[in-house]
Amino acid sequence: MATQKASIQFAIKRFKGFWNLYKKSKRGMLGLIIVIFFAILAVIAPAIAPNDPVRPMAEVGQWPRYGPSIGRKIALKLCCPAWYKHLPNIPKGETNITEQFYNRIVHVYEFNQTFQLFGRLGSEEANDDALTLTNRISRIYSITASLPNGTIKKLSPQEYQLLPSAPREIKIRDIYDNGTIFAVNYSTGKDIVENIKVVQDPTFSSNDSLKEWDVKTMDNIIVDYNSEHGYNDGTGNFGCLLIEYKGAPTQTAAVNISNSFHYPYWEPPRWVLAHFSYKLEGASSVLITFYITRNEQDGSYCFKLMSYTILPSANYTHEIYDTFSPKVKDNVGSDYVLDVIFACPANFSYLIQITFIEPEQNAKLYLDHVHFFIYGNSYGLLGTDNDPDRPRDVFSTLVHGARISLIVGVLATIFSTLIGLFLGLLSGYIGGIVDEITMRFADLLLVLPTLPLFIVLIVAMSAVRIQMGLWNIIILLTLFGWMGFARSVRSMVVSLRERSFVEAAKAAGAGTMHIINRHILPNVFALVYITLATSVPGAIITEASLSWLGLGDPLIPSWGKILYDFQSSGVATTQGVGEYWFWVFPPCVAIALLATAFILMGYALDEILNPRLRERR
């Protein structure tokens, strides 16, 4: 017991001495800090990056139309980082623009008709039947017509028409003299638009969820919270919104409920997604219509989005619609639904109009999982990638990728170092045929080009349907990473076996394994520590290279996989690397930093454990 305690105290004393030497190395401390940073990042990845790095979904199970284990997209593809809104060089806000046009009058005598065509002032052609502006119109301040006789006329809103199907075109109702110049003063906007969750408690988890809804009751209809008849989504929450008709049987009865929100951006969102679940009792049918209202100082603009005819049912029915739907486009009257609705910053209301058709007394409509989600053009710390189905959060993928790089780098290095140590010890001490076979086999593997060989092996494994998982990559790196270290160990052992202390052990009758364990191995362990530190970067870079070439496991969120996704997306050729630097640069920097950190640690260990370098210092 005393001997064991003394051994532990001696080990602690040796470590303190080593640490005192190591912390004097600035390079070594810098490398250690970087490695610790990435290690902590890997450990806390689920906490700071909760999105799934491979197939991210939000509010899983709360969108029953998708299924019990599926949620909505976290964001749309190619979103920029949310902190872009704080950069001064990113265009944001309202921009006032004036554009000028001229008209050309064309008479078609064959049909006895006169047409007015427009062209941009300075151009030679005027072939458009409307004033086609360069930017989306947020608001028109004025349109003036300068006639050839010098008269300047300001057009009233009744004298021109904004085309709902084309938010950049203005139709002039009257025909003016040939050569009239039109000046359009209007505002447009650019902005960094973040996602907006309009309904904060879509599953009606408590009675407080009614506070976010404004209810305008009429026709003996009561709107209340119900805690028992909600849709069972597996969470144990049975809350829902109850709309109950309390009057006598009649033809129709209606109620409006609305949820107000503020849209502060000068650029429209990229997508709006809505969902609701319902169950009807005691009425022949219900007409439920969804509107969105924009409230401005000069009035309100109401846009019908979608309507459904609901029939009685014992179970919940789930519906979903979005602004890409042809029905929504028809109801709004434009193919550019979001440009028309979100023309400028304003206060909005999401309005649900419920009309009972021939209701009986106590007819009930239950609403649950009422979502209205607005998707912007920015998300998270590093935006999103270009995945068409489920765009991934680049930050989440980067953080989770630290786990893969550390696991692959450290495990492959440990395994290959152990193999190299074992074979180097045997080859160097035993010598003879064992040495010859081991070293010739190592030489054979050393002359093979590693990365091309890996590519061939992985393609061959894929051909026989062997999945290239994480452990397969570690095994490959291990099998082709031990040779150099084995040769170094062998050369040291060949020198050590001729030393006097080894000869003395032999004379005392010590066996081969005893001599290796007690006398040879402790003298080569310094090389083991250095090799462990300096071999990790090679394993990390090799794994990243394989993933970048598309040869890794597609379900593993590695840093190389991020680079592969960027390369295969075609964004670099179509839009350039500079615009989407946040997708490609962070994994490159992470790979370089982690590899450099281990190299710095290796240099520091070499300075401490190498006797020649230690003496020189």
C-alpha positions as CSV (number, residue, x, y, z in Angstrom):
1,M,0.0,0.0,0.0
2,A,2.8,2.3,0.9
3,T,4.6,1.5,-2.3
4,Q,1.4,2.3,-4.4
5,K,1.0,5.6,-2.6
6,A,4.6,6.5,-3.2
7,S,4.2,5.6,-6.9
8,I,1.2,7.9,-7.2
9,Q,3.0,10.7,-5.4
10,F,6.0,10.2,-7.7
11,A,3.7,10.3,-10.8
12,I,2.1,13.5,-9.6
13,K,5.5,15.1,-8.9
14,R,6.7,14.1,-12.4
15,F,3.5,15.6,-14.0
16,K,3.9,18.8,-12.0
17,G,7.5,19.1,-13.3
18,F,6.3,18.4,-16.9
19,W,3.5,21.0,-16.5
20,N,5.9,23.6,-15.3
21,L,8.0,23.1,-18.4
22,Y,5.1,22.9,-20.8
23,K,3.4,26.1,-19.6
24,K,6.5,28.0,-20.4
25,S,6.0,27.2,-24.1
26,K,3.7,29.8,-25.7
27,R,3.2,27.7,-28.7
28,G,2.2,24.7,-26.6
29,M,-0.2,26.7,-24.5
30,L,-1.8,28.3,-27.5
31,G,-2.3,24.8,-29.1
32,L,-3.7,23.4,-25.8
33,I,-6.2,26.3,-25.4
34,I,-7.5,25.8,-29.0
35,V,-7.9,22.0,-28.4
36,I,-9.7,22.6,-25.1
37,F,-12.0,25.1,-26.9
38,F,-13.0,22.6,-29.6
39,A,-13.3,19.8,-27.0
40,I,-15.7,21.9,-24.9
41,L,-17.5,22.9,-28.1
42,A,-18.0,19.2,-29.0
43,V,-19.3,18.3,-25.5
44,I,-21.8,21.1,-25.3
45,A,-22.9,21.0,-29.0
46,P,-26.5,19.8,-28.2
47,A,-27.0,22.6,-25.8
48,I,-25.7,25.5,-27.9
49,A,-26.8,24.1,-31.3
50,P,-30.0,22.1,-30.7
51,N,-30.9,21.8,-34.4
52,D,-30.3,18.4,-35.9
53,P,-27.1,18.9,-38.1
54,V,-28.3,16.4,-40.8
55,R,-32.1,16.8,-41.0
56,P,-33.2,19.7,-38.9
57,M,-36.8,20.3,-38.0
58,A,-38.6,22.6,-35.7
59,E,-41.7,22.0,-33.5
60,V,-41.7,18.3,-34.2
61,G,-45.1,16.8,-33.7
62,Q,-46.8,20.2,-33.6
63,W,-47.6,20.1,-37.3
64,P,-49.9,17.0,-37.4
65,R,-50.5,17.4,-41.2
66,Y,-46.8,16.5,-41.7
67,G,-47.0,13.5,-39.4
68,P,-46.2,12.7,-35.7
69,S,-42.4,12.8,-36.0
70,I,-42.0,15.6,-38.5
71,G,-41.9,19.3,-38.0
72,R,-41.5,22.4,-40.2
73,K,-38.3,23.7,-41.8
74,I,-36.2,25.7,-39.4
75,A,-35.5,28.2,-42.2
76,L,-35.3,28.5,-46.0
77,K,-32.2,27.7,-48.0
78,L,-29.3,30.2,-48.3
79,C,-30.3,32.4,-45.5
80,C,-27.6,34.9,-44.4
81,P,-26.5,35.1,-40.7
82,A,-28.9,37.1,-38.5
83,W,-26.2,39.4,-37.3
84,Y,-25.9,40.9,-40.8
85,K,-28.6,43.4,-39.7
86,H,-25.9,45.1,-37.6
87,L,-23.4,45.6,-40.4
88,P,-23.3,49.1,-41.8
89,N,-22.5,48.1,-45.4
90,I,-25.5,45.8,-45.8
91,P,-28.4,47.8,-47.5
92,K,-31.4,48.1,-45.1
93,G,-34.5,50.2,-44.9
94,E,-36.5,52.4,-47.2
95,T,-34.9,53.8,-50.4
96,N,-36.5,56.7,-52.2
97,I,-36.1,56.4,-56.0
98,T,-37.3,58.5,-59.0
99,E,-37.4,56.9,-62.4
100,Q,-38.4,58.6,-65.7
101,F,-40.2,57.2,-68.7
102,Y,-41.5,58.6,-72.0
103,N,-44.4,57.5,-74.1
104,R,-44.9,56.6,-77.7
105,I,-48.3,56.8,-79.4
106,V,-49.1,54.1,-81.9
107,H,-52.2,54.2,-84.2
108,V,-53.4,51.0,-85.8
109,Y,-55.7,52.3,-88.5
110,E,-56.7,48.8,-89.6
111,F,-58.5,48.3,-86.2
112,N,-59.1,52.0,-85.6
113,Q,-57.3,51.8,-82.2
114,T,-54.6,53.9,-80.5
115,F,-52.1,52.4,-78.1
116,Q,-49.8,54.1,-75.6
117,L,-46.4,52.4,-75.1
118,F,-43.7,53.3,-72.7
119,G,-39.9,53.2,-72.5
120,R,-37.2,54.2,-70.0
121,L,-36.0,57.7,-70.6
122,G,-32.7,57.5,-72.5
123,S,-33.5,54.2,-74.2
124,E,-34.3,53.9,-77.9
125,E,-37.3,51.6,-77.6
126,A,-40.7,52.1,-76.0
127,N,-42.5,48.8,-76.3
128,D,-44.1,48.3,-72.8
129,D,-47.8,48.9,-72.1
130,A,-47.0,50.0,-68.5
131,L,-44.3,51.8,-66.6
132,T,-41.9,49.0,-65.6
133,L,-39.9,50.0,-62.6
134,T,-36.5,48.6,-61.7
135,N,-37.4,47.7,-58.1
136,R,-40.4,46.3,-56.2
137,I,-42.8,49.1,-55.2
138,S,-43.3,49.6,-51.5
139,R,-45.1,52.9,-51.7
140,I,-45.8,55.5,-54.5
141,Y,-45.3,59.1,-53.5
142,S,-46.1,60.8,-56.8
143,I,-46.4,60.4,-60.5
144,T,-46.0,63.5,-62.7
145,A,-46.5,63.8,-66.4
146,S,-44.5,66.5,-68.3
147,L,-46.3,67.2,-71.5
148,P,-44.6,68.4,-74.7
149,N,-46.1,71.9,-74.3
150,G,-44.4,72.4,-70.9
151,T,-47.5,71.6,-68.8
152,I,-46.7,69.5,-65.7
153,K,-49.5,67.4,-64.3
154,K,-49.5,65.4,-61.1
155,L,-51.5,62.2,-61.5
156,S,-54.1,61.2,-58.9
157,P,-54.4,57.6,-57.7
158,Q,-57.5,57.2,-59.9
159,E,-55.4,58.0,-63.0
160,Y,-53.0,55.0,-62.7
161,Q,-53.3,51.4,-61.6
162,L,-50.9,49.2,-59.7
163,L,-51.0,45.8,-61.3
164,P,-51.5,43.2,-58.6
165,S,-50.0,40.5,-60.7
166,A,-46.8,42.5,-61.3
167,P,-45.7,44.7,-58.3
168,R,-43.2,46.6,-60.4
169,E,-45.6,47.8,-63.1
170,I,-47.9,50.8,-63.2
171,K,-50.7,51.1,-65.7
172,I,-51.5,54.6,-66.9
173,R,-55.3,54.9,-67.6
174,D,-55.3,57.9,-69.9
175,I,-53.5,58.4,-73.2
176,Y,-51.2,61.4,-73.2
177,D,-49.5,63.3,-76.0
178,N,-46.7,61.6,-77.8
179,G,-43.3,62.4,-76.1
180,T,-44.8,63.0,-72.6
181,I,-42.3,62.3,-69.8
182,F,-43.5,60.5,-66.7
183,A,-41.5,60.8,-63.4
184,V,-42.3,58.1,-60.8
185,N,-41.2,58.9,-57.2
186,Y,-41.6,55.7,-55.1
187,S,-40.0,53.8,-52.3
188,T,-38.6,50.3,-52.2
189,G,-36.7,48.5,-49.5
190,K,-34.0,46.0,-48.7
191,D,-33.7,44.4,-45.3
192,I,-32.4,41.5,-43.3
193,V,-35.7,39.7,-42.5
194,E,-35.8,37.3,-39.6
195,N,-38.3,34.5,-39.0
196,I,-41.5,35.5,-37.2
197,K,-43.7,33.1,-35.3
198,V,-47.0,34.9,-35.3
199,V,-49.0,32.5,-33.0
200,Q,-46.9,32.1,-29.9
201,D,-48.9,29.3,-28.4
202,P,-50.4,27.4,-31.3
203,T,-51.2,24.3,-29.3
204,F,-53.2,26.2,-26.6
205,S,-51.3,24.8,-23.7
206,S,-53.0,27.0,-21.1
207,N,-55.8,29.4,-20.7
208,D,-53.3,32.3,-21.1
209,S,-53.1,31.4,-24.8
210,L,-56.4,33.3,-25.4
211,K,-54.7,36.5,-24.5
212,E,-52.9,36.8,-27.8
213,W,-56.2,36.5,-29.8
214,D,-58.7,39.3,-30.3
215,V,-62.2,37.9,-30.4
216,K,-65.1,39.8,-32.0
217,T,-68.2,37.7,-31.1
218,M,-71.6,38.0,-32.6
219,D,-74.7,35.9,-33.3
220,N,-74.6,34.2,-29.9
221,I,-71.2,32.6,-30.4
222,I,-68.8,32.0,-27.4
223,V,-65.0,31.6,-27.9
224,D,-63.3,30.0,-25.0
225,Y,-60.4,27.8,-23.9
226,N,-61.0,24.1,-23.6
227,S,-58.6,21.8,-21.8
228,E,-60.1,18.4,-22.7
229,H,-60.9,18.1,-26.4
230,G,-57.7,19.2,-28.1
231,Y,-55.8,17.1,-30.5
232,N,-53.7,14.3,-28.9
233,D,-50.2,14.9,-30.2
234,G,-48.6,12.7,-27.6
235,T,-47.4,15.5,-25.4
236,G,-50.2,15.2,-22.9
237,N,-51.6,18.7,-23.8
238,F,-55.3,18.5,-24.7
239,G,-55.9,22.3,-24.8
240,C,-57.7,23.8,-27.8
241,L,-59.8,26.8,-28.8
242,L,-63.6,26.2,-28.5
243,I,-66.0,28.1,-30.7
244,E,-69.5,27.3,-29.6
245,Y,-72.9,28.5,-30.9
246,K,-75.3,29.1,-28.1
247,G,-78.4,30.5,-29.9
248,A,-81.4,28.9,-31.4
249,P,-81.1,27.0,-34.7
250,T,-80.5,29.5,-37.6
251,Q,-79.2,29.8,-41.1
252,T,-75.7,31.2,-40.4
253,A,-73.7,32.6,-37.4
254,A,-70.2,34.1,-37.7
255,V,-67.3,35.2,-35.5
256,N,-63.9,36.7,-36.2
257,I,-60.8,36.0,-34.2
258,S,-57.5,37.7,-35.0
259,N,-53.8,37.7,-33.9
260,S,-51.9,41.0,-34.3
261,F,-48.2,41.3,-35.0
262,H,-45.8,43.9,-36.3
263,Y,-43.7,43.4,-39.4
264,P,-40.7,45.8,-39.1
265,Y,-39.0,45.1,-42.4
266,W,-38.8,46.9,-45.7
267,E,-38.3,43.7,-47.7
268,P,-41.1,41.1,-47.9
269,P,-40.5,37.6,-46.4
270,R,-39.6,34.7,-48.6
271,W,-42.4,32.3,-47.5
272,V,-45.4,32.1,-45.2
273,L,-46.6,28.7,-43.9
274,A,-49.9,28.2,-42.0
275,H,-51.5,25.1,-40.4
276,F,-54.6,24.4,-38.3
277,S,-56.5,21.3,-36.9
278,Y,-60.2,21.2,-36.5
279,K,-63.2,19.1,-35.3
280,L,-66.8,20.1,-35.8
281,E,-69.9,19.0,-33.9
282,G,-73.6,19.9,-34.2
283,A,-73.6,21.9,-37.5
284,S,-74.1,21.0,-41.1
285,S,-70.9,22.7,-42.0
286,V,-68.6,25.6,-41.2
287,L,-66.9,28.0,-43.6
288,I,-63.5,29.1,-42.2
289,T,-61.7,31.8,-44.0
290,F,-58.2,33.1,-43.4
291,Y,-57.2,36.8,-44.0
292,I,-54.2,39.0,-43.4
293,T,-54.8,42.7,-42.8
294,R,-52.2,45.4,-43.2
295,N,-52.9,48.5,-41.1
296,E,-51.4,51.8,-42.3
297,Q,-52.1,55.4,-41.5
298,D,-54.0,55.9,-44.7
299,G,-56.2,52.8,-44.1
300,S,-56.3,49.1,-43.9
301,Y,-55.7,46.5,-46.7
302,C,-57.3,43.1,-46.3
303,F,-56.1,40.1,-48.3
304,K,-57.9,36.8,-48.4
305,L,-55.6,33.9,-48.1
306,M,-57.6,30.7,-48.0
307,S,-61.0,29.3,-47.2
308,Y,-62.2,25.8,-46.2
309,T,-65.6,24.2,-45.9
310,I,-65.6,22.1,-42.8
311,L,-67.9,19.1,-42.3
312,P,-68.8,17.4,-39.0
313,S,-66.3,14.7,-37.9
314,A,-65.6,12.6,-34.8
315,N,-61.8,13.1,-35.3
316,Y,-59.5,16.0,-35.9
317,T,-58.7,17.0,-39.5
318,H,-55.4,18.8,-40.3
319,E,-54.9,21.4,-43.1
320,I,-51.9,23.3,-44.2
321,Y,-51.4,26.1,-46.8
322,D,-48.7,28.5,-47.9
323,T,-48.1,31.5,-50.1
324,F,-46.9,29.4,-53.0
325,S,-50.4,27.8,-53.3
326,P,-52.2,28.6,-56.5
327,K,-55.4,29.2,-54.5
328,V,-53.7,31.8,-52.3
329,K,-52.3,33.5,-55.4
330,D,-55.8,33.6,-56.9
331,N,-57.4,34.9,-53.7
332,V,-54.8,37.7,-53.4
333,G,-55.0,38.4,-57.1
334,S,-51.2,38.3,-57.8
335,D,-48.4,35.8,-58.4
336,Y,-46.3,37.9,-56.1
337,V,-48.3,37.4,-52.9
338,L,-45.7,38.5,-50.4
339,D,-44.7,41.5,-52.4
340,V,-48.3,42.7,-52.4
341,I,-49.1,41.9,-48.7
342,F,-45.8,42.9,-47.1
343,A,-45.2,46.0,-49.2
344,C,-43.8,48.0,-46.3
345,P,-43.3,47.9,-42.5
346,A,-46.7,47.9,-40.8
347,N,-48.9,46.4,-38.1
348,F,-50.7,43.2,-39.4
349,S,-53.5,41.0,-38.2
350,Y,-53.9,37.4,-38.9
351,L,-57.7,37.0,-39.1
352,I,-59.8,33.9,-38.9
353,Q,-63.5,34.2,-39.9
354,I,-65.7,31.3,-38.8
355,T,-69.2,31.0,-40.2
356,F,-71.5,28.3,-38.9
357,I,-73.9,27.0,-41.6
358,E,-77.3,25.9,-40.2
359,P,-76.0,25.4,-36.6
360,E,-77.9,23.6,-33.9
361,Q,-77.9,24.9,-30.4
362,N,-74.5,24.2,-28.7
363,A,-72.8,23.5,-32.1
364,K,-69.1,23.3,-31.4
365,L,-65.9,23.8,-33.4
366,Y,-62.6,22.9,-31.9
367,L,-59.4,24.5,-33.3
368,D,-55.9,23.4,-32.4
369,H,-52.3,23.6,-33.6
370,V,-53.0,27.0,-35.3
371,H,-49.7,28.1,-36.8
372,F,-48.8,31.1,-38.9
373,F,-45.1,31.2,-39.5
374,I,-43.2,33.8,-41.6
375,Y,-39.9,32.8,-43.1
376,G,-37.3,35.5,-43.7
377,N,-33.9,35.7,-45.4
378,S,-31.7,35.3,-42.3
379,Y,-31.2,32.7,-39.7
380,G,-28.8,31.9,-36.8
381,L,-25.2,32.7,-36.5
382,L,-24.0,31.3,-39.8
383,G,-27.1,31.1,-42.0
384,T,-28.3,28.0,-43.8
385,D,-27.1,25.8,-46.6
386,N,-28.7,25.0,-49.9
387,D,-30.5,21.7,-49.1
388,P,-33.8,21.8,-51.0
389,D,-35.8,19.7,-48.6
390,R,-34.5,20.6,-45.1
391,P,-32.0,23.5,-45.1
392,R,-29.4,22.9,-42.4
393,D,-28.2,25.4,-39.9
394,V,-24.5,25.9,-40.8
395,F,-23.6,26.8,-37.2
396,S,-25.2,23.6,-35.8
397,T,-23.4,21.5,-38.5
398,L,-20.1,23.2,-37.7
399,V,-20.4,22.7,-33.9
400,H,-21.4,19.0,-34.3
401,G,-18.6,18.6,-36.8
402,A,-16.1,19.3,-34.0
403,R,-17.1,16.0,-32.4
404,I,-16.5,14.1,-35.6
405,S,-13.1,15.6,-36.2
406,L,-11.9,15.1,-32.7
407,I,-13.3,11.5,-32.5
408,V,-11.7,10.5,-35.9
409,G,-8.4,12.3,-35.3
410,V,-7.8,11.1,-31.7
411,L,-9.1,7.5,-32.1
412,A,-7.3,6.9,-35.4
413,T,-4.1,8.3,-34.0
414,I,-4.3,6.3,-30.8
415,F,-5.0,3.0,-32.6
416,S,-2.3,3.5,-35.3
417,T,0.2,4.6,-32.6
418,L,-0.5,1.5,-30.5
419,I,-0.1,-0.7,-33.6
420,G,3.1,1.1,-34.6
421,L,4.5,0.9,-31.1
422,F,3.8,-2.8,-30.8
423,L,5.3,-3.7,-34.2
424,G,8.2,-1.4,-33.8
425,L,9.1,-2.9,-30.4
426,L,8.9,-6.5,-31.7
427,S,10.8,-5.7,-34.9
428,G,13.6,-3.7,-33.2
429,Y,14.2,-6.0,-30.3
430,I,13.7,-9.5,-31.8
431,G,15.2,-8.6,-35.2
432,G,15.8,-11.3,-37.8
433,I,13.0,-12.6,-39.9
434,V,10.4,-10.7,-37.8
435,D,12.2,-7.4,-38.4
436,E,12.6,-8.1,-42.1
437,I,8.9,-9.0,-42.7
438,T,7.5,-6.2,-40.6
439,M,9.7,-3.5,-42.1
440,R,9.3,-4.6,-45.7
441,F,5.5,-4.7,-45.3
442,A,5.7,-1.2,-43.7
443,D,7.8,0.0,-46.7
444,L,5.2,-1.4,-49.1
445,L,2.4,0.5,-47.4
446,L,4.5,3.7,-47.2
447,V,5.1,3.9,-50.9
448,L,1.4,3.7,-51.7
449,P,-0.4,7.1,-52.2
450,T,-2.7,7.2,-49.2
451,L,-5.6,9.4,-50.4
452,P,-5.9,7.8,-53.9
453,L,-5.8,4.4,-52.2
454,F,-8.6,5.4,-49.8
455,I,-10.7,6.6,-52.7
456,V,-10.3,3.2,-54.5
457,L,-11.0,1.3,-51.3
458,I,-14.1,3.3,-50.4
459,V,-15.5,3.1,-54.0
460,A,-14.9,-0.7,-53.9
461,M,-16.6,-1.0,-50.5
462,S,-19.6,1.0,-51.8
463,A,-19.8,-1.3,-54.8
464,V,-20.4,-4.3,-52.5
465,R,-22.8,-2.1,-50.4
466,I,-20.6,-1.6,-47.4
467,Q,-21.7,1.6,-45.7
468,M,-18.8,4.0,-45.2
469,G,-19.5,4.8,-41.6
470,L,-17.5,6.6,-39.0
471,W,-15.8,3.4,-37.7
472,N,-14.9,2.3,-41.2
473,I,-13.1,5.6,-41.7
474,I,-11.2,5.2,-38.4
475,I,-10.2,1.6,-39.3
476,L,-8.9,2.7,-42.7
477,L,-6.9,5.6,-41.1
478,T,-5.6,3.2,-38.5
479,L,-4.5,0.5,-40.9
480,F,-2.5,3.0,-43.1
481,G,-1.2,5.3,-40.3
482,W,1.1,3.1,-38.2
483,M,4.1,2.6,-40.6
484,G,6.1,5.7,-40.0
485,F,5.9,5.5,-36.2
486,A,6.8,1.8,-36.3
487,R,10.0,2.6,-38.2
488,S,10.9,5.3,-35.7
489,V,10.3,3.1,-32.7
490,R,12.2,0.3,-34.4
491,S,15.3,2.5,-34.9
492,M,15.2,3.6,-31.2
493,V,14.8,0.0,-30.0
494,V,17.8,-1.2,-32.2
495,S,19.9,1.3,-30.4
496,L,18.5,0.6,-26.9
497,R,18.9,-3.1,-27.0
498,E,22.7,-2.7,-27.2
499,R,22.8,-0.6,-24.1
500,S,24.5,-1.9,-20.9
501,F,21.3,-1.9,-18.8
502,V,19.7,-4.2,-21.3
503,E,22.7,-6.5,-21.3
504,A,22.6,-6.5,-17.5
505,A,19.0,-7.5,-17.5
506,K,19.7,-10.4,-19.9
507,A,22.6,-11.6,-17.8
508,A,20.2,-11.5,-14.8
509,G,17.9,-13.9,-16.6
510,A,15.1,-11.5,-17.6
511,G,12.8,-12.6,-20.4
512,T,12.1,-10.8,-23.6
513,M,8.7,-9.3,-22.6
514,H,10.1,-8.2,-19.2
515,I,13.0,-6.4,-20.9
516,I,10.7,-4.7,-23.4
517,N,8.2,-3.6,-20.7
518,R,10.6,-2.6,-18.0
519,H,13.6,-1.2,-19.9
520,I,12.8,-0.5,-23.6
521,L,9.2,0.8,-23.5
522,P,9.8,3.6,-20.9
523,N,12.6,5.0,-23.1
524,V,10.4,5.2,-26.2
525,F,7.4,6.7,-24.5
526,A,8.5,10.3,-25.1
527,L,8.2,9.5,-28.8
528,V,4.7,8.1,-28.2
529,Y,3.5,11.4,-26.7
530,I,5.0,13.5,-29.5
531,T,3.5,11.2,-32.2
532,L,0.1,11.3,-30.6
533,A,0.1,15.1,-30.9
534,T,1.6,15.4,-34.4
535,S,-0.4,12.6,-36.1
536,V,-3.9,13.9,-35.2
537,P,-3.8,16.7,-37.8
538,G,-3.2,14.2,-40.6
539,A,-6.2,12.1,-39.6
540,I,-8.4,15.1,-39.3
541,I,-7.4,16.5,-42.7
542,T,-7.7,13.0,-44.4
543,E,-11.2,12.5,-43.0
544,A,-12.2,16.0,-44.2
545,S,-10.7,15.3,-47.6
546,L,-12.7,12.1,-48.0
547,S,-15.9,13.9,-46.9
548,W,-15.2,16.8,-49.2
549,L,-14.9,14.3,-52.1
550,G,-18.3,12.9,-51.2
551,L,-16.8,9.6,-50.0
552,G,-17.8,9.9,-46.3
553,D,-21.0,9.0,-44.6
554,P,-23.7,11.4,-45.7
555,L,-25.4,11.1,-42.3
556,I,-22.2,12.3,-40.4
557,P,-22.1,16.1,-40.0
558,S,-18.4,16.5,-40.5
559,W,-16.5,19.7,-41.6
560,G,-15.6,18.0,-44.8
561,K,-19.2,17.3,-45.5
562,I,-20.0,21.0,-45.2
563,L,-17.4,21.7,-47.9
564,Y,-18.8,18.9,-50.1
565,D,-22.4,20.3,-49.8
566,F,-21.1,23.7,-50.7
567,Q,-19.2,22.4,-53.7
568,S,-22.1,20.2,-55.0
569,S,-24.7,23.0,-54.6
570,G,-23.2,25.0,-57.5
571,V,-23.4,28.2,-55.5
572,A,-19.7,28.9,-56.0
573,T,-20.1,29.0,-59.8
574,T,-23.6,30.7,-60.0
575,Q,-23.3,33.3,-57.2
576,G,-19.7,33.3,-56.0
577,V,-18.0,32.4,-52.8
578,G,-17.9,35.9,-51.4
579,E,-21.7,36.2,-51.0
580,Y,-21.9,32.9,-49.1
581,W,-18.6,32.9,-47.3
582,F,-20.3,32.0,-44.0
583,W,-21.0,28.5,-45.5
584,V,-17.5,27.6,-46.7
585,F,-15.0,29.6,-44.7
586,P,-15.9,28.5,-41.1
587,P,-15.2,24.8,-41.6
588,C,-12.0,25.6,-43.4
589,V,-10.8,27.8,-40.5
590,A,-11.9,25.2,-38.0
591,I,-9.9,22.4,-39.8
592,A,-6.9,24.7,-40.0
593,L,-7.1,25.8,-36.4
594,L,-7.5,22.3,-34.9
595,A,-4.8,20.8,-37.0
596,T,-2.4,23.7,-36.2
597,A,-3.2,23.3,-32.5
598,F,-2.1,19.7,-32.4
599,I,1.0,20.6,-34.3
600,L,1.9,23.3,-31.8
601,M,1.4,20.9,-29.0
602,G,3.6,18.4,-30.7
603,Y,6.4,21.0,-31.1
604,A,6.1,21.9,-27.4
605,L,6.3,18.2,-26.4
606,D,9.3,17.7,-28.6
607,E,11.1,20.6,-27.0
608,I,10.4,19.1,-23.6
609,L,10.9,15.4,-24.2
610,N,13.7,15.5,-26.8
611,P,17.0,15.5,-24.9
612,R,18.9,17.3,-27.6
613,L,16.4,20.1,-27.9
614,R,16.1,20.3,-24.1
615,E,19.8,20.7,-23.8
616,R,19.9,23.4,-26.5
617,R,17.3,25.4,-24.6
